[in-house]
Amino acid sequence: MKVKTIITAMLCCGMMQAQENITPEVLAQLQHTGSVTGAERALQNAIQSNSINKMALVGNNQQALDTWFSVEVKNSGISNQESSGRCWLFTGTNVLRQRAMKNLGIEGFMFSHVYTFFYDQLEKANLFLQGIIDTRKLDIDSQQVQWLMRNPISDGGTYTGVADLVTKYGLVPKDVMAETYIANNTSEFNGHLKRKLREIAINLREQSEAGKTVKELEAYKVDQMKTIYKMLVMAYGEPVKEFTWAPRDKKGKLMGVPKTYTPLSFYKEVCAPEEDLNADYVMLMNDPSRPFNKVYEIDMDRHLYDGHNWLYLNLDIDDLAPLAIASLRDSVPMYFSCDVGKQLNRTNGLLDMKNYDYDDLFGTKFGMTKKQRIQTRDSGSSHAMTLVAVDLDKDGKPTKWKVENSWGEKYGYAGHLIMTNEWFREYMFRVVVNKRYCPQSVLDMLKQKPIKLPAWDPMFEVES
């Protein structure tokens, strides 16, 4: 029988030939399947000429947003991280500024983000270079060394970074150390910083191979850190060491006598930290790709060499949500992160599983579960925001949530995003709550010895 006859017979029978390669026979079957009918021609033309999201947008899901929430933490002022990956820093300081505004009796207050970011970058540079020294005996092609070389520094981060940096370096008001262009547009400078760090790293490894001791390598590292410090000063400015400041009202009038502070004394006074930002808080994760009710620690995932690795408790979403609700009921906002780009309507700021219908657009079902999306790196936590509100039904169950974003007041709903509870369950990953909102059963789980996971695990990209 001729090849053409065989192919025709197979197509008629709906058979698919098993092949390792795309042979002419297999290609013929694919081409037959991909042929566009007359009815599909208009859709094909539209898809090829327009944004996918515009084509997939569900028209009857564009009703006016329901912006009323039964439980809401009042906030004042929307921040803007501009073209930088500092969402984790904006979110962490936005949580802290709620406390500061209450203690100062003012509204519209902002901490300086560039002050904290300077020390974040300095500490991350040291963390990377010390990691190179610690792994000097490993082959350069080992996974650990290659991970370090791929990730010498970034402007992304996590809650633990905020806690460690604030505890070590304090905070200053935004009007004491203002943003720079580079702070708002980090990509170009970050590339040069990475290149310099990699150069120092390879020199460290070569010196180790030549017989230099650890103390000699660390002395070289400290000497090279002077260059890194100078680069940071050129880009972000010299961090303030002492300043005189007093709060002002909405009209700019001083509210009290100006006082002289150090960044640490300012943090301790205006935030009045009665608790340890690390020990008294817990990061809760919803990661169905791993067993629930277990504590995990991410190796080498911290901002400071002497800081805390990222540690979290993995909970079922039905066990996690009530803890977040308890915090909001007590008017305490939270550090929150999610996969923000999925099913986001960028016009109105709604995160809803019904926003876009990709299934009908492409004639196939996108059916992976949350677990499968994590395992295949299709989904993960990409952005941190401040969780400020939840709407509860008559049975006390959440129907929707609201977050304060850091993309400016013109984005979304007056600088906020609103998410349906269905979306929350699918794309929410982390929330940081004070342990006082955790039942004893959760506190008991935290006593477990953490399961150590590698920094390159699919769930642990830094938030930006």
N, C-alpha and C positions, 0 to 999 in steps of 0.2 A: 504493500500500500504506500502511495506517495506521502511525503511529509505533509504537504498541504492538506491532503485528505484526512490524515491523522489529527492535525490541529483542528480542522473543521469539526470532526467527530467529537473531540474533547470539548470544544466550546459548546456544542449542542447539548452535550450531556452535563455541562456545568462542572467538569472535572478540572482540578488544578494539579499539574504534574509536579512532583517533588524533585527539586534540583538544588545542588549546591550553588550553582552559578545562574546568572540570567542568560539562559540559552535563547536562541532564536524562537524556539517553541514557547518558552515561558514568556518572552517579550511579546509574542503574538497574543497570548492570553491577557497580559496586562493592557496592551493597546486596545483590545476589544472591550475590556472593562472600563477603560478610561474614555471611551468615545462619548462625546456630548450629544444628547438628543436635541431636537428642536426646542423643546420646552425648557431645556437647561441652558440654551445659548445665551439668552438675555441675562441670566444669573451669572454665567461665566464672564460676560462682558462687564457686568457691574463689579464683580469681585476684582477683576484685573485693573479696574480704573479707580478704585476707592479704598479707603481705610477699612480693614477687616472689622474693627469695632463699630464703624458707622454702619456697615452692612448687617452686622449681627445684633445691633441695638434693638431691643424689644420695645416697640412703640407704645404698647398699652401698659408698660411699666414705668412710664415717665410722669406719673401724677405728682402733684405737689408733695414735698417731703413732709412727713409727720415729725415735727421738731420738738414735740412736748415729751418730757421725761418725768416719770414719777419720782425718781431719785437722781439728784444732780448736785455736783460740787460746783459752787460758783467759782469762776475764774475771771481774770482780768488781763487782757492783752494777749495777742498772738505773736509768737516769735517766727523768725524766718531763717532757716539754715542756708538759704541761697543755693549755690551750686557746690555744695560740700556734702560729705558723708557723715555729718555730725549729729544725726537724729538722736542717737543714744545720749549725747551730751545735753542737747536741748531738752529732751524728755526728762532726764535726771534732774537737771536744774529747774525745770518747770515744776516738778513735784516739790522741790525744796523751796521755791519762791512762794508757794502758797503759804507755807509756814512763816516765811520771812515777812510777807505782807501783813499777815495777821499780827505778828509780834511788833512790827513797825507802825501799824495802824494806817497803812497807805494802800493805794491801788496803782496798778500799772508799772510795778517795779520789775526790773530785769537784772539778772546777774550777767557779768561779762563772760561770754563763751570763749573768746579768744584767750583770755587769761588761763583758764583751765586747759584749753586745747594745747597751748604752748607746752605745758608740763606733760600732757598726754603724749605728745610727739617725742619729747625728750626721753620720757620713761620707756616708751616703746622702742626707741632706738637702742637704749641700753639693754632692754630685754632681748632684742634680736642679737646684738653683738655678744652678750653673755651666753645666749643660746648657742652661738657659733663656737664659743670657747668650750662649752659643756659637751658639745658633740664633735669635738676636734678629732677624736679617734675613730669616728664612723667614716665609712667611705662617702665621698661626696655624692655618689649616686644613690645613697640610702634614702628611704622615703622621708625620714625625719629631717635630714639635711636639705633635701630638695624642697620640702614644705617650707622650711625657713627661708631658703633663697627665693622662693616664689612670693613669700609674704614678709618681707623685711619690715614693712610699716604700712599702715593705712590710716585713714581718718574715720573708719568705722569702729564700733565698739559695743559694749554691753553695760548693764547696770553695775556690775562689780567694778568696772573701771571708774564710774562716777563715784562710787562709795570710797574706793581707795584713794583717788586723786583729791577729793574734797577733804578727806580726813588728813591727808599728808600736807596739802598745799593751801587749803582754805578756799575762800571765794571772795570776789570783789564785785562792786556794782558795775553795771555796763558803762556808766558815764565816767568811771575811773580808768578803764582800759577798753577803748572802742575797737570794733571790728576793723580789719584791714581788707583790702581787695583780695589778697591771697587767701585770707581766712574764709572768705565767701566763695572763692573759686580755687579749690585746693588741687585740682588734678595736675596742672602743669608743674607746680612746685613739688608736689608729691613724687612725681616721676624723677626729678633731679635728686631728691632726698633718697629715694630707693637706690638710685645708681651709685651714690656715694657710699651708702651703707653696704652694698654688695662689694664694692671695691675694698672697703675696710675688712669685710668678712673674708674675702679670699686671701688678703694679706695675713690675717690672723691664722688661717689654716696653713699657709705656707711657712709662717714663722714657727708654728707648732711642729710641722714636719722637719724643720731645721733644728729642732731640739729645744726651743724656748720653753721655759717653765710656765705654769699657770699664772704665777705672780707677774712674770714678765709680760705675758699676754694681756693680763688685766691692766697693767700699767700702760701698755700701748693703747688699749681700748679707751682708757680715761683720757689719754692725750688726744686721740682722734675725736672723742666726744666734744672737745673744744670746738672743732670745726662744725660739728652738728649743731651745737648751741649757737654759734655765730650765724649759721644759715637760718635757724629758727628766729633769731632776733631780727635779721634782715627782712624776713617774711611777715612776722607777727608782732614785732616790737619787743622791747625788754619788759618782762613781767614786773609789775609794781611790787615793791617790798613793803611800803608804808604809805598811807594816804589819810587825808582828812576829809571827812564826809558827814553829812546829815541828811535825813530824808526831806523831801519836798512834797507839797500838796499838788493838786492838779494845775494850779496857777503858777507853780514854780516857786512858791514861797517856802522858805526854810521852816521846818517843823522841829525846832530845838537847836541847841548849840552844837556846832560841828565838833566831832571827836576824831582823834587820831587812832587809826587801826593798823594792824598787820592783817594780811588776808586770813590767817587762822583765827585771830581774835574776832574779826568781823563775822566769820562763819559761826563761831561759837556763840556770839551775842545775838545775831539776828535770826539764826535758825534754832537757837536754844536746843541743841540736840540732846534730848533726854535718853536716847537710845543709840546703840551702835548700828551704823548704817549697814554693816555686814551681819553681825551676830543676831540682831533683832529682826532681820528681814529674811524672807525666803523666796527664791525664784521658783515658781511653779510652771511646769511645762506640760503641754498636752501633745505627746508624741506616741501615737498608737503603733509605731513600728518597733517599739520596745515595751517590755513589761511595765505595767503601772505599779504605783506604790513602792518604787525603788528610787534611791538617791544616786545620781550620776555626777561625776566630776570630769571636766574637759581638760586634758593634759595640755600644758603650755598655752592655755587660753586665758591670759590675763593682760593687764595693761602695765603693771609694774613687776619687776623681777621679784621684789619683796612683797608683792600684793597677793590677792586671792585668786586662785583658779575659779573659773565659772563652775558653780555647783548648783544643782537643781533637783527638785522632787518631781517625778513624772506622775501625773494624776489623770484619771478619766475626766473628760470634760464636765460630766455631771457632778463630780466631786470638786472640781476647780471653780466653776462659776459661782457657787454660793459663797466662797471666800472673798471673791472680788465684790460681790454684792454687799457683803457685810462691811467691807472697807468703805464703799460708797455711801452706805447708810450712815456711817460715822463721819461723813464729809471728808474723807481722806482719799485723794486721787492716787493713782498707781502708775508705775512704769509698766508699759504694755507693748508687745510686739506681735507682728503678724506678717502674712504674705500680702502686702497691701496692693500689689498690682493686679491681683486676680479679681475679675468681675467688678472692677472699680469704674463707676461713672464719674469721669473727671470734671464734668460740667456741674453736677449738683453735689458731688461728694458722697454719693450713696454706694455702699458696698452691699450688693444683693446678688444672690445666686440666680436671680431672674433677670438681671440687667441685659445679658447677651445670650443669644441662642446660636452658638457655634455648631451645634449638632445638625440643625436643619440647614444651616448655610452650606456645610460641607457634605451633608448626606451621610454622616457617620456619628456614632455616639462616643463622646469622650467620657469614659466611665470609670476611671481609676478612683479608688478610695483614697482617703487622706493618708492612710498607711502606705499605699502603693505610690502615691505622689512623692512622699518623703524618700522611700527606698530608691526611687528612680531619679532623684534630684530634680523632679518637676516642680516641687514646692518646698519652701522653707521660710524661715523668718527673715524678712528683708528690710523691715522698717519699724522703728520704735516711736511710740506716741504716748500721750498721757490719757489714761482711761478716767473719764470724768462723770459719766452718767449711764444709767440703765433704766429701762421702762419695764415695769412688772405688770403682769395681768392680775386678775382677781385672786388667782391661786398663788401669787408670789413668784411666778415663773417669768424669766426674762423673755421679752419679745424683740427688743432692739437695744443697742448700746451706742455711746458717743465717745469719741476721743478728741482731745485737743491736739492738733497737728502742728508742725513747725515748717510749713510751706508758705507762710504769709497769710494775712487775713482775707485776701481776695480768693484764695483757693477753697473749693468745696463749699460747705455751708458756714460762711463767716469764719473760715480758718479751721473748721472742724470737719470730721468725717462721721457719718452715721452708718452703722452696720446692722443688718438684720441678725437675729439670733441664729438663723440657719447658716449665714455666712460666718458668724463668730465661731460656730462649731467646726466648720471646715477649714478655716484659714487663720484662726487665732492660735498662737504657739506659746507665748510666755506672758506671765504677769508676776510682778513682785509685790508681795503683801507683807504687812507687819505680822509677826507671829501671833500677836494678840487676837487676830481674827481667825486663827486656825484652831480647830477642835483638838482635843488631846490625842485623838487617833492619828492626826496628821503630825503633830509634834513628836509622837512616838516613832513614826516612820523616819524622821530626821536623825534619829540616833543610829541608823544603820551605817556601816562602813560603805563609803561611796564606791560605785563601780567606775573605774577609770576608763574613759573613752579617748581616742586620739583626736588631736586638733583638726584633722582632715575629715572627720566624720561628716556625712552629708547634711546633718541638721545644724551644724555649728558655723555657718558663715556669720561674719560680724554684721550688725545692723547699720544701715547707712541712710 
